Amino acid sequence: MLIPIAKCLDHPAFEVMENTPSPAPPSARAMMVPLVTMTVVQTLVTTAGFAVPVFAVPLARDLGIDPGTVGFYMSAVFSTAMFGAILGGHGVRRFGAIRMVQSALAAAALALATLSLGVLALVVPAALCMGLAYGPTTPASSHILARTTPPRLMPIVFSIKQTGVPLGGALAGLLVPPMVLAWGWRGASIAIAAVCLAAIPVLQPLRRRLDHDRAPGARFQGGFFGPLRLVLGQSTLRRMALLSFSFSAVGMTMIAYLVTYLIEVVGLDLVAAGMVLAAAQLAGVAGRIVWGAASGTFIDARRLLIVLGIVMSGVSLVTAGFAPGWPPLALYATAVLFGATAIGWNGVILAEFARIAPPGQAGLATAGAVFVTFGGIVFAPALFGLLLALGIGYTGGFVMLALMALIGVGLAMGPPWTAIGGSERL
């Protein structure tokens, strides 16, 4: 679906809007424009993707299903996002990074519009379409930012860009509940879809400068799974990708289930639970900036990820103990620690993928890494949902997440990460 959307957006009616000279000389503006653009796009797509877990309870009630099935919805989203990431990595070469994020915004809008029809049989197709929206954004942004960012600034720049993920989640937690109360979950879906569509033409003037390196008609480099072979065929990239698998499993499963958990077990209402999720997401925004600034300056990336993994494991165990009557301050404090660690780590490792990847292949390496990362997001929410279905409950699910965080810590404790073709070490 992404490729047909990209081809449609290549219509001459869009091309006339490409009024920016190509390419721009290196400057602060040349770095800031792509950074701000990619952060906003990531925020929009993430808000669209995380809206469903926020209104899962009223959605499930209308469709006559268990709210706990939201984990299976998220697994369906990210199972498709795995392949969307690979398509995004290849599509960047053929259509350009801006065209791929425009296609992602169109797919997100289509997914929410389909879901708003309220037909149970369309939930899975909507989830798969949302996955195609979520997959290409990270490879596309990495391709652009690796070209426009000096190496010494990569950790902080990539971390700032990745704040779009928790920021989008925070917006979903803050804005979606009032939208649901005002317009219902269907109205909320349509409103977010409309914003995604409105952003597509806004991005078009940037295309000439940021997509100048595209190669129309280019074939998949190394075959469809070339990006995955690139990552798995190199020991450092492979260990980093598996670490990302573990940490992403913890973060996304917590996000997928936190609102439902707080409503069904702790007894909060939808708005209060959404506020707790928003606190976690905002802490993730702050964490991504702080960890990005600290990485390579005060502590190397690998050791920083070890510390974050240990803390997120502990937070998962604390969350397993939530019960009715827990003080709001304790709920918020736990959510903030969770957000700062289980959400805040991502930008650090994405900068490392861009640094370690072979020259000119940051987008492809990121695509392969995101494929593995999303595998964790597919696996863990489904396993969590299975534990609920078997009667093991939320406590067992959060203990499982604590163990997955420790697996990631073990992977980071291996040999130093060495740049491909160089001697730089961390």
N, C-alpha and C positions, 0 to 999 in steps of 0.2 A: 504493500500500500504506500509506503514512503516514497518509493521510486516513482510511481505514477503521480503522486502529489507533487514531487519535485519537478517532474516534466511539465505538469500543468502550470506550475508557477514560473516556468521558463517562457511562458507566453510573452510575445512582444509588448503586450499592454503593461507588463511589469517592468520590462527592460528599460522603458523610457524614464523610469523613476531613478535609475542608477546615475546620479549626477555628481558623484564624488570622484575626484581625480584618483588615478591608480598608478603605482602604489604611493603611499605617503612616506615621507622621510621619517627616520626615527625621531621621536619627540615624546614629551610627557603626554601630549594629547593623543599621539598614536598608540600609546599604551592604555590610557584611561578610557577612550571610547570603546574599544573591544571589551575591556574589563566590565564597564558599566552595562554594556549591551548584553553580554553573556550572563551577567548576574541577574538582570531583569528577566531574561528569557527563562533561566533556570527557576526563578521564583514563580513565574506564571505557570510553567509546566508542573512544578511540584505542588502548587496550590490546587491545580486541577486534579492531580493524582491523589492527594491526601484528603480531598473533600469527601470521598466515599467513606473512609473509616470514621470520619467525624459524624456523618449523618447515617451511619450504619444501622442504628436502632430504629429510627422511623422508616428507613428504606426496607429493612427486614420485616417490620410489622406490616407494611403495605403489600409486600410480596409473599407474606406467609412463610418466612424462613427464619432460622435461628440467627441472631446477630453474631454468634461466634463464627459463622461461615465467612466473616470478613477476611479472616486469614487466608482462606482459599481464594478469595477474590484477589488479594494482594499477590498471592503466589502466581495466579494466572497473569496478572499485570506484568510481573517481572520475569516470568518465563518467556513472554514475548519480548520484553525489553532486552533480554540477553541477545536475541537475534537482531533487534532494532539497533543495538550498539554496534554489532558487526556491520549491518547495512549502513549505519551512520559513518563508520570509519571508511568504508569504501565510497560512500556517496559524497563525502567531503572532497575526495580527489576528482570525482566526475562533475558534481554540481556546485561544489563550494560549501563552506561551513555555514554561511548565512542562509543559503537555500535549504540546507538540511534542518536548521532550527525553525525556519518558516514552515517546513513540512511537519515538524514535530508539533508546532502550535495548531496547525490545521487538524492533525490526527487527534490531539487532546480535545479540541472543540467537538469533533465528530463523536468521540467516545462519550462525552457528557451528554450530548444531544440524544444519542441512542439510549443511554441509561434513563434519561428523563421520560421516555415513553412508558416506563413502568411495567415492562413485559419481562417476566422471569427468564424466558428463553433468550432474551437479548443481553442478559447480564454478562455472560461469558464473552460474546463478541465485543461488547463494550470494554471489558477488561483487556482483551487482546489488543484492541485498538489503542487503549491508553498505554499499553506497554510499548507499542510502536512509537508513541509520542515521547515516552520517557527515555528510551534507549539512546537516540542519537545526540542528545544535548551535551553530554560530557565529552565524547570524542570530538565533536565539532568545536566546542570551546577550547579544548586542549590544543587542537590544531592551530587555532588562531593565537592563543595566548603564548604558546611555545615560540611562535615567530615574533611576537611583539614585546616580549618581556625579557629583560636582562637576566642571566642565570642567577645572579645573587638575589633577585627579587622574586624568583619563582615561588618559593614557599608561601610568602605573604599574599602574592597576587592570586595564586590558585586557591588559597584558603578563603580569600575575600569572595572570589567567584563562587566557591562552594557554599558560602553563606546563603545563597539562593535556595538551597534545599531546606535548611531549618527555617529560613525566613518564610518560604512558601508554606511550610507546615504550620508556622505560627499564625500566618494569615488565615489558613484554613481553620485553625482552632479558634481564632478570635472572630472572624467574619462569618463563617458558615453557620454556626448555631443561630445568630440573630437572623440571618437570611432564611434559614429553615423555619424559624418561628413566624417570619413575616410572609414568606411566599411558599413554604413547603420545600421539601428536598428537591422536587422537580424544578421549581423556580430557581433555587440556588444553583442547580446544575446548568440551567440555561444561561443564567447571568454570567457564570464563570466562563462558559463556552464563548459567549459574546466578547468578553474581554480578550480571550486568546485570539479570536479571529481579527479583532481590531488591531492587534499588535503586528500582524503580518505585513501590511503595507507600510507601517512605520519603519520596519527594518530594511525595506528595499533600497533606500538611498545609500546604505552602507555597503551594498554588495560589490560594487566595482572595486573598491579599495581592499576589502577584506576577502573577496573571493577571486582575486586576480590570478591566483596560482592554480585554479581549477583546470582540469584537462577533459573537456567534453569528449564523450565517447570512450573514456578510459575503461579498461576491463578491471575486474577484481584482481588486486595484486596478491599473488600467491594463492589464488582460489578464494572461495567464499570464506573459509575458515583460516585464511592466512594470518589475520591478526591474532587469533587464538594460538596458532602454531608459533608465532613470534614470541609470545609470552611464555608458553609452556616449554619452549625449547631452550630457554636460557634460565639457569638456576636462580639467579637473583630475582628476575622478574617473576618466576614461578612462585617462589616463597612469598614475595610481596603480594601476589594475586591471591594466594591461599589465605594469607593473613586478612586481606580485604574481604574475602569470603566469610570468614569467621566474624569479624567486627561488624560487617554490614548485616549479617543475620541477626545479631543482637539488637542493633539500632532499629532496623525496620520492623522487626517483630514487636518490639516494645511500642513503637509508634502505632502499628496496626491494631494492637489490642488495648492500649492504655485507656482510651475513652470508654470502651465497652466494659473493661475491667472495673473502672472507677464507678460506672453506673450500676453494674450488676452485683458487684461484691462490696464495694465501699458505700454505695448508696447515694452518690452524688447525682445531681440532675445534669442534663446535657450541657447547659451553659457552664456550670461549675467544672465539669470534667474537661470541657474544651479549654477553659482557662488554664488548667493544670498542664494540658498538652502544649498550650501556647508558651507557658513558662519554660518547659523543657526545650522547645524549639528555639526560643530566644536565647536561652543559655547555650544552645548549639551554635547560634550565630556568633555570640561572644567568644565561645571556645574556638571556633575555626579561625577567628582573627588572632586571638592570643597565641594559640598553638602555631599558627603560621608565622607569626612574628618571632616566636621563640625558637622554632626549628632552624637549625643551622647557625643560630646566633648564640643562644644560651645553652642549648642541648641539641645533640644530633637527633635526626628524625627517628632513627630506629629505637633509641633509648626512650624518647618521648612516647612512642607508641606502646612500649612495654608498660610504662607507668599508667597511661590511659587505659590499657586493657585490664590491668589489675583493679583499678578503681571501678570500671564499668562492671566487672564481675561482682564486686562487693555490692554495688548499687542494685544489681539484678536480684541478689539474695534479700536485700532490704525490701525491695518491691514485692517479693514473694510473700512477705508478712503483712501486707496491707489488709485492713479489716475495718468493718463499720466502727465509727467513733474515732478513727485516727484524726489527730489535730490537723487542720488545714496547713499550718506552718510546716509540719513534718512531711505532708504530701508534696508541698511545693519545694521544700529543700531537697527531697529525694529526686524530684523531677528535674531540678536544676542541675544536680550532680550527674544525673543520667544524660541530660542534654549536652553538658559540657564535654562529656567523654564519649558516649556511644554515638553522638551525632557530630561532635566537634573534631574527630580525628581525620575526616575524609580528605580535606584539602592538603594535609601534610603528605599523604602517600601519593596523591595525584601529582603533586609537584615532583616527587621522587620518580614516578613513572616517566614523566617528561624529561627529567634529567638523565636518567639511566638509559632510556631508549636510544637506539641507533639514530644518528643525525637524520632529520627530515621525516622520521617515522613516529613522532610523538602521538599523532592522531590514531595511527594503526595500533600502536602499543597500548594506548589507553582503551581503544575499542576491545582488544583482547582481554585486558584487565577487567573492564566493566562487565564483559560476558561472565567471567568467573565470579566477580563481585555479586552480580545479580543472581547467580546460582545460589549463593547463600540466602538471598532474600526470597527466592522461590522455595528453598528447602525448609528454612526455619519456621515461617508462618504456617506452612502446611503441617509440619510436625507438631507445632504448638496446638493447632486446631485438632489434630489427631489425639493428642493427649487429653484435650477437653472432651472429645467424643468418647474416649475410653473411660472417662470418669476420674482421671488422675487430677484434673483441676488446674487452676491457674498457678498454684504454688509449684507443682511439678514443672510447668512450662517455664517459669522464671528461673528455676534451678537449672534447667537445661540451658538457658541463655547464659547463665554464669559460667557454666562449663565451656561453652563455645568461646566466650571471651578469653578464657585461660588457654585454649588451643591457639588462639591468635598470638597470645603472649609467648608461647613456646616457639612459634614460627619466627617471631622477631628476635629471639635469643640466639639464632644461628649465626653464621659468619657475617662479617660486615657486607654492606651492599656496595657493589662496585659498578661504576658506570661502564657500559659496553664500549669497548674500543678505547678505554682510558684507564687511568690509575686513580681517579678520584674516589675517595672512600668516605663512608659515614659509619 
